[in-house]
Amino acid sequence: MMRRTFITSAAAAAAAAVLPGTATAGAAPASGGRTVTAIESGFVRGTRDQGVSVFRGLPYAAPPVGELRFASPRPAEPWRGVRDATAFGAPSLQGDYLPDSSEDSLFANVWTPGVRGRRPVIVYIHGGGWFLGAGSEPDYDGARLAARGDVVVVNFNYRLGALGWGLHPDLADPETGHSADWGLQDQAALVQWVRRNAPSFGGDPDNITLCGTSAGGSSTWQLALLPEVRRSIRRIVPISAKHVWTPASSMDPDESAAVYAAIAAELGTTVRGLREVPADRLKAAWEGVFSGPPGERAFRGGREYQGPVVDGHWMTGHDHALPTPDLPSMPVYARTEGSFFTTGPGYPYDGPMPGDEQELREKVREVLLKGAVEVADSDVEDCLDAYREAADADGLPADPVSLWTEIWGDGLFRYQILRLAERHAREGGAPQYLMEFAHPVKAPNSGTPHEATSKFLFGTHRLPGNSGDYGDGPLERTVSDTFIDLVSSFARDGSPSSPGAPEWPVFEPGSDTAMILGGEDVARVASPPKQRQLGYWDEAGWVPVP
């Protein structure tokens, strides 16, 4: 206690030196200036521009390196003086997607209209298949959402890949006993950090909404099921959630343990010794295990993604087998989730696209092998027959690329999102607002891809690198503003509303209660479209039925 008092006093003195005449934290100078505020670890200095203060690279936990590799997150060390918070911290260790990634990566970023006040807080969890991404990506810049929504926006990094998502009993933390899902542990620690520090950024610690996309949407869901996190959050917005199930996006505990044992043997050490292996060698060995077609690997699980493993604490079961979170929720999905992978804007699938029936069958087989160990010719034909019948009945395109797109997006994303929403409507007690994001990308791309949502929630469709694909005209700006309004109002009091949207009722299956956002009419309330396609997965036995 004496040491902490000394550090805080020293930081206060330094802050007064930085901002003459400022005796307390929280001063907000004019546009283009600096803002200083005090968090639990010490004083931090961010930037202020166009009515928003930004604090980047804030440590929310100790670096998970050395003995803390595979450990539960520890508190960040306090500092003396005023810490510069004008630059992002390093992304979590990953491949070439983001440069300068590092194990020392547990940093948060905060955007706020002002460090005084009591605004709703939106905590955003980035996606990336549990193996890439960072809060510092331009798509997730929180300035527009914070300013228009009058909310505090927080995003952050968490451990990825071999360092973040797996299980082995020999990696048990001596203090907590936990031996799995370190990335999920990081996310839980971040939520508690936000709750403790929200007042320093003008946020309400009793009004925190979790939001995330793809793997981040999955984490949003799973964190809401954890008692220690559930008490700290008020609402959730899972967007395009990649719900976890094995073998598609997870391994069972025994197989996960076997993967770490195999990697240790390859690197000439024990599983405990993996804490001492150079991080780049560990990452390369992990990626080697999961490289190549799933059917040719030594392990059956984690066929498309290597997400959280059921360990009995952080994950007590896969999403379809557990109750839905007992919190007000706004699940969102993209109209054609699969077009992210098949028709553009180009990443992460570069082609070639199927051009005839034979190529289509092979591409559909590849999709089905992402979630099943064996796929028969009859499985491929049954899937294609069902989707052709649905396209014919509903007047949808039936060309090879369109069919492939719908099968990929429905099987891995849209099916479980909608079926879990329907189950919650039947069995859950908290209100739920379902949204289909339907704003199309620009030609030559097509559809409404997975992750198109983040560009419009954050208003980053305007960025030069995005505007060519997503548009930046008056319609796109209206769609983005409406999305921001709906999410920020939901975060404020649980009642989503916007001048650009009609009244949005609580979701009821079979009725016109879903918000369809995007397109020339901006927003309308209707029943979720393309329901006929989903009937195939109810009977296929491929993806678990919630």
Backbone hydrogen bonds, N-H to C=O, Kabsch-Sander energy under -0.5 kcal/mol:
donor,donor_aa,acceptor,acceptor_aa,energy
5,T,1,M,-2.3
6,F,2,M,-2.0
7,I,3,R,-2.3
8,T,4,R,-2.6
9,S,5,T,-2.3
10,A,6,F,-2.5
11,A,7,I,-2.5
12,A,8,T,-2.3
13,A,9,S,-2.1
14,A,10,A,-2.2
15,A,11,A,-2.6
16,A,12,A,-2.2
17,A,13,A,-1.5
18,V,14,A,-2.1
19,L,15,A,-2.7
22,T,19,L,-2.3
23,A,21,G,-0.7
26,G,36,V,-2.6
27,A,36,V,-0.5
32,G,48,R,-2.1
33,G,30,A,-1.7
35,T,46,G,-1.8
36,V,27,A,-0.8
37,T,44,V,-2.1
39,I,42,G,-2.6
42,G,39,I,-1.2
43,F,81,G,-0.9
44,V,37,T,-2.8
45,R,83,R,-2.6
46,G,35,T,-3.2
46,G,44,V,-0.5
47,T,54,V,-2.1
48,R,33,G,-2.0
49,D,52,V,-2.4
52,V,49,D,-1.5
53,S,112,T,-3.3
54,V,47,T,-3.0
55,F,110,V,-2.7
56,R,85,A,-2.9
58,L,108,A,-2.9
60,Y,106,L,-1.7
61,A,106,L,-0.9
62,A,74,R,-2.8
65,V,63,P,-1.9
68,L,65,V,-2.3
69,R,66,G,-1.7
71,A,68,L,-2.0
79,W,41,S,-2.3
83,R,43,F,-2.9
83,R,81,G,-0.6
85,A,45,R,-2.9
93,L,102,S,-1.0
98,L,95,G,-0.6
101,S,98,L,-0.5
102,S,91,P,-2.8
105,S,103,E,-1.7
107,F,105,S,-2.3
108,A,58,L,-2.9
109,N,155,N,-2.9
110,V,55,F,-2.9
111,W,153,V,-2.6
112,T,53,S,-2.5
119,R,202,G,-2.9
121,V,207,N,-2.4
122,I,152,V,-3.2
123,V,121,V,-0.6
123,V,209,T,-2.8
124,Y,122,I,-0.6
124,Y,154,V,-3.3
125,I,211,C,-2.4
126,H,124,Y,-0.6
131,F,128,G,-1.8
132,L,128,G,-1.1
137,E,134,A,-1.4
140,Y,137,E,-2.0
141,D,138,P,-1.7
146,A,142,G,-2.5
147,A,143,A,-2.5
148,R,144,R,-2.5
149,G,145,L,-1.8
150,D,146,A,-1.1
151,V,146,A,-1.2
152,V,120,P,-2.8
153,V,111,W,-2.6
153,V,151,V,-0.5
154,V,122,I,-2.7
155,N,109,N,-2.0
156,F,124,Y,-0.5
157,N,107,F,-1.9
161,G,130,W,-2.8
163,L,160,L,-1.4
164,G,161,G,-1.5
165,W,161,G,-2.5
168,H,179,S,-1.8
171,L,168,H,-2.0
172,A,169,P,-1.4
173,D,178,H,-2.4
177,G,173,D,-2.7
181,D,166,G,-2.2
183,G,164,G,-3.0
184,L,164,G,-0.5
185,Q,181,D,-1.9
186,D,182,W,-2.3
187,Q,183,G,-2.0
188,A,184,L,-2.2
189,A,185,Q,-2.3
190,L,186,D,-2.4
191,V,187,Q,-2.0
192,Q,188,A,-1.8
193,W,189,A,-2.3
194,V,190,L,-2.8
195,R,191,V,-2.3
196,R,192,Q,-2.0
197,N,193,W,-2.0
198,A,194,V,-2.2
200,S,197,N,-1.4
201,F,198,A,-2.0
202,G,115,V,-1.0
202,G,199,P,-1.3
203,G,198,A,-2.6
204,D,119,R,-3.2
207,N,204,D,-1.9
209,T,121,V,-3.0
210,L,235,R,-2.3
211,C,123,V,-2.9
212,G,237,V,-1.6
213,T,125,I,-1.4
214,S,239,I,-2.2
216,G,213,T,-2.4
218,S,214,S,-2.2
219,S,215,A,-2.2
220,T,216,G,-2.1
221,W,217,G,-1.8
222,Q,218,S,-2.4
223,L,219,S,-3.1
224,A,220,T,-1.4
225,L,221,W,-0.5
225,L,222,Q,-1.0
226,L,223,L,-1.4
229,V,226,L,-1.2
230,R,226,L,-3.6
231,R,227,P,-1.4
232,S,229,V,-2.3
233,I,229,V,-0.6
233,I,230,R,-0.9
234,R,208,I,-3.5
235,R,208,I,-1.1
236,I,328,P,-2.0
237,V,210,L,-2.6
239,I,212,G,-3.0
239,I,237,V,-0.6
240,S,332,V,-3.4
242,K,214,S,-1.6
243,H,241,A,-1.4
249,S,245,W,-2.9
256,S,252,D,-2.5
257,A,253,P,-2.4
258,A,254,D,-2.1
259,V,255,E,-2.1
260,Y,256,S,-1.9
261,A,257,A,-2.1
262,A,258,A,-2.4
263,I,259,V,-2.4
264,A,260,Y,-2.5
265,A,261,A,-2.2
266,E,262,A,-2.3
267,L,263,I,-2.1
268,G,265,A,-1.1
269,T,264,A,-2.7
274,L,271,V,-1.4
275,R,272,R,-1.5
276,E,273,G,-2.0
277,V,273,G,-0.5
281,R,278,P,-0.7
282,L,278,P,-2.0
283,K,279,A,-2.6
284,A,280,D,-2.1
285,A,281,R,-2.2
286,W,282,L,-2.3
287,E,283,K,-2.6
288,G,284,A,-2.0
289,V,285,A,-1.6
290,F,286,W,-1.2
291,S,288,G,-1.1
296,E,293,P,-1.8
297,R,294,P,-1.5
302,G,250,S,-2.4
303,R,247,P,-2.9
304,E,248,A,-2.9
305,Y,248,A,-1.9
306,Q,129,G,-0.6
307,G,249,S,-2.0
307,G,305,Y,-0.7
311,D,315,M,-1.3
312,G,315,M,-2.5
319,D,244,V,-0.8
321,A,318,H,-1.6
322,L,318,H,-0.5
322,L,319,D,-1.2
327,L,325,P,-1.7
329,S,431,P,-1.9
330,M,236,I,-1.7
332,V,238,P,-2.3
333,Y,435,M,-1.8
335,R,437,F,-2.3
336,T,448,T,-1.3
337,E,334,A,-0.9
339,S,336,T,-1.9
340,F,337,E,-1.3
341,F,338,G,-1.4
342,T,338,G,-1.4
343,T,339,S,-1.3
344,G,339,S,-1.2
349,Y,340,F,-0.5
350,D,348,P,-0.5
360,L,356,D,-2.3
361,R,357,E,-2.5
362,E,358,Q,-1.9
363,K,359,E,-2.3
364,V,360,L,-2.7
365,R,361,R,-2.2
366,E,362,E,-2.0
367,V,363,K,-1.9
368,L,364,V,-2.6
369,L,365,R,-2.2
370,K,367,V,-1.5
371,G,368,L,-1.4
372,A,368,L,-0.6
379,D,376,A,-0.5
380,V,376,A,-1.5
381,E,377,D,-2.3
382,D,378,S,-2.7
383,C,379,D,-2.1
384,L,380,V,-2.4
385,D,381,E,-2.9
386,A,382,D,-2.2
387,Y,383,C,-2.1
388,R,384,L,-2.5
389,E,385,D,-2.4
390,A,386,A,-2.1
391,A,387,Y,-2.3
392,D,388,R,-2.5
393,A,389,E,-2.4
394,D,390,A,-2.3
395,G,391,A,-0.9
396,L,391,A,-2.2
403,L,399,D,-2.4
404,W,400,P,-2.4
405,T,401,V,-2.6
406,E,402,S,-2.3
407,I,403,L,-2.4
408,W,404,W,-2.4
409,G,405,T,-2.5
410,D,406,E,-2.6
411,G,407,I,-2.3
412,L,408,W,-1.9
413,F,409,G,-1.4
414,R,409,G,-2.1
415,Y,410,D,-2.4
417,I,413,F,-1.8
418,L,414,R,-2.4
419,R,415,Y,-2.6
420,L,416,Q,-2.5
421,A,417,I,-1.8
422,E,418,L,-2.5
423,R,419,R,-2.3
424,H,420,L,-2.5
425,A,421,A,-2.1
426,R,422,E,-1.5
427,E,423,R,-2.8
428,G,424,H,-2.4
433,Y,329,S,-2.5
434,L,432,Q,-0.5
435,M,331,P,-2.4
436,E,515,M,-2.8
437,F,333,Y,-3.2
437,F,435,M,-0.6
438,A,436,E,-0.6
438,A,517,L,-4.0
439,H,517,L,-0.5
441,V,447,G,-2.5
442,K,469,D,-3.5
445,N,442,K,-1.4
450,H,337,E,-1.4
452,A,449,P,-2.2
455,K,451,E,-0.7
455,K,452,A,-0.5
456,F,452,A,-1.0
456,F,453,T,-0.6
457,L,453,T,-2.7
458,F,454,S,-2.0
460,T,455,K,-0.9
461,H,455,K,-1.7
462,R,459,G,-0.9
463,L,460,T,-1.2
466,N,463,L,-1.9
467,S,463,L,-2.8
468,G,464,P,-0.6
469,D,466,N,-1.3
470,Y,466,N,-2.8
471,G,467,S,-2.0
477,R,473,G,-2.2
478,T,474,P,-2.0
479,V,475,L,-2.6
480,S,476,E,-2.6
481,D,477,R,-2.6
482,T,478,T,-2.4
483,F,479,V,-2.3
484,I,480,S,-2.7
485,D,481,D,-2.6
486,L,482,T,-2.5
487,V,483,F,-2.4
488,S,484,I,-2.9
489,S,485,D,-2.5
490,F,486,L,-1.7
491,A,487,V,-2.3
492,R,488,S,-1.6
493,D,489,S,-2.3
494,G,489,S,-0.6
494,G,490,F,-1.9
495,S,489,S,-0.8
501,A,498,S,-1.7
507,F,432,Q,-3.1
511,S,508,E,-1.6
513,T,511,S,-1.9
514,A,526,A,-2.4
515,M,434,L,-2.5
516,I,514,A,-0.6
516,I,524,R,-3.4
517,L,436,E,-2.6
517,L,515,M,-0.7
518,G,516,I,-0.5
518,G,522,V,-3.9
522,V,519,G,-1.8
523,A,521,D,-3.0
524,R,516,I,-1.7
526,A,514,A,-2.6
534,L,530,K,-0.7
534,L,531,Q,-0.7
535,G,531,Q,-0.8
535,G,532,R,-0.9
536,Y,533,Q,-1.2
537,W,534,L,-0.6
538,D,534,L,-1.1
539,E,535,G,-0.8
539,E,536,Y,-1.0
540,A,536,Y,-1.4
541,G,537,W,-0.7
